[in-house]
Amino acid sequence: MKPARLVLTDSGGIQEETTALGVPCITLRENTERPITVSSGTNTIVGTDPDRIMGSFEEVMNTGGKAGRVPEYWDGKAAERITILLRDWLSSRGSSDSKSVA
């Protein structure tokens, strides 16, 4: 998807991936379970109406589409943050297991 100028999809996972890659996405559904891809990302929901789909397609082809931004914490470092939180939590409890979590 990275070299694509535009992706059309009905998949929530694809909506997230295009947002992370900065690729404009047109979603062929009436809603999304990933609203941040619309509010912050590159995703536009158009439903299944052929005129809306074509209008959005032409807009992206002519303008480059929504620039969007990668949402906060979509940096691929979730495991590192979780590890730190668990280590700190275990340390605060005085657990001897806290050294094995780092």
C-alpha angles and dihedrals in degrees: 000000000000096000093043120115089207140359125208114200149147092207122108092207091055089050089058094045094050090049091051090049095043092239118144112249131197113199116208096209136087094240144006137222086213103062094163088071087064100037097043107007140061098273126117121186113216105162121218101302107123093216093053091046093051093043092052091044092053092046092054092046091050100040106023092248131247113345093205123168136246107263120245114277093020088115100110092250101105093115091054092051092047091050092053092048093049093046091050092045092049091046091052090055091052092240119167087214091069092091093057094056098063 
